[in-house]
Amino acid sequence: MPEDRFAGRVWGFDDDINTDALSPGQYAVDPVEVRKLHVLESVNPSFASEVAQGDVIVAGRNFGCGSSRETAVENLKALGVACVVAESFGRIFMRNAIALGLPVVVCAGIRGVFEDGDRIEVDLATGRIVNVGSGSELRGDALPAEMLEILEAGGILAVLRKQRGG
């Protein structure tokens, strides 16, 4: 599958999932291997132990609101989350996600179309999102070419290294 397309199992979350839930403060200075075990435990205690490589989070409004913890994105990546699709994102979370190489898509109405365990297909370049089981299709906000370039490189640091020839 091209790098700007994802297919996976859905993990559904409601509105206002904050960075404290994604990266609990009491583990802030622990290594990522410890931090990732506590991702979303206050919302879904089984998430960190059951999420699989390539799974996709589908959420309501304001996903990633709160503080500017880059560890929130790092933890999701360490767990193998391929992409997050939400009605809206906290501004800083969205910037951190792209900068650290985690694909994110804004899509109005997404929570009404997916349940936990559904299969999803996401095309970052077009914004096309499909519920494989029901055939429902939505159109989210396609990511601009510049953001796709950053994601394809694995994050902004990789882009900067490439530009500097190293």
BELBEL-V530468 format. One record per pair of residues at least 6 apart in sequence whose C-alpha atoms are under 8 Angstrom apart, sorted by sequence separation. I is the first residue (numbers start at 1). J is the second residue. If there is no record, write none. Layout:
I J
I J
This chain:
41 47
97 103
98 104
122 128
123 129
130 136
131 137
150 156
153 159
27 34
28 35
40 47
41 48
97 104
121 128
122 129
130 137
27 35
39 47
40 48
64 72
121 129
122 130
129 137
130 138
150 158
39 48
120 129
121 130
128 137
129 138
150 159
38 48
94 104
120 130
121 131
128 138
129 139
149 159
24 35
37 48
120 131
121 132
128 139
129 140
23 35
36 48
37 49
119 131
120 132
127 139
128 140
23 36
118 131
119 132
126 139
127 140
24 38
118 132
119 133
126 140
127 141
128 142
23 38
24 39
118 133
126 141
127 142
22 38
23 39
126 142
127 143
22 39
23 40
89 106
114 131
125 142
126 143
21 39
22 40
84 102
86 104
88 106
113 131
124 142
125 143
21 40
83 102
84 103
85 104
86 105
87 106
88 107
105 124
124 143
125 144
21 41
73 93
82 102
83 103
84 104
85 105
86 106
87 107
88 108
125 145
21 42
82 103
83 104
84 105
85 106
86 107
87 108
103 124
21 43
83 105
85 107
86 108
87 109
105 127
63 86
70 93
73 96
87 110
113 136
125 148
57 81
62 86
65 89
66 90
68 92
69 93
73 97
86 110
87 111
124 148
55 80
56 81
59 84
61 86
62 87
63 88
64 89
65 90
67 92
68 93
77 102
85 110
86 111
53 79
54 80
55 81
56 82
57 83
58 84
59 85
60 86
61 87
62 88
63 89
64 90
65 91
70 96
74 100
52 79
53 80
54 81
55 82
56 83
57 84
58 85
59 86
60 87
61 88
62 89
63 90
65 92
73 100
51 79
52 80
53 81
54 82
55 83
56 84
57 85
58 86
59 87
60 88
61 89
62 90
64 92
65 93
110 138
51 80
52 81
53 82
54 83
56 85
57 86
64 93
73 102
51 81
63 93
64 94
48 79
107 138
107 139
108 140
107 140
106 140
107 141
105 140
106 141
39 75
105 141
39 76
105 142
105 143
36 75
35 75
36 76
22 64
32 74
36 78
28 71
32 75
36 79
11 55
13 57
15 59
16 60
18 62
9 54
10 55
11 56
12 57
13 58
14 59
15 60
16 61
17 62
18 63
19 64
33 78
8 54
9 55
10 56
11 57
12 58
13 59
14 60
15 61
16 62
17 63
18 64
19 65
20 66
23 69
32 78
7 54
8 55
9 56
10 57
11 58
12 59
13 60
14 61
15 62
16 63
17 64
18 65
19 66
20 67
6 54
7 55
8 56
10 58
15 63
16 64
17 65
18 66
19 67
23 71
103 151
7 56
16 65
18 67
19 68
23 72
98 147
101 150
102 151
19 69
22 72
60 110
101 151
22 73
59 110
60 111
99 150
100 151
101 152
20 72
23 75
58 110
59 111
98 150
99 151
101 153
19 72
22 75
58 111
98 151
101 154
102 155
22 76
100 154
101 155
100 155
101 156
58 114
99 155
100 156
98 155
99 156
100 157
98 156
99 157
56 120
8 82
19 93
6 82
6 83
14 111
12 111
12 114
12 115
10 114
11 115
12 116
10 115
11 116
10 116
11 117
9 116
10 117
9 117
10 118
9 118
10 119
9 119
10 120
8 119
9 120
7 119
8 120
7 120
8 121
6 120
7 121
6 121
7 122
5 121
6 122
5 122
6 123
5 123
4 123
5 124
4 124
4 125
4 148
4 152
3 152
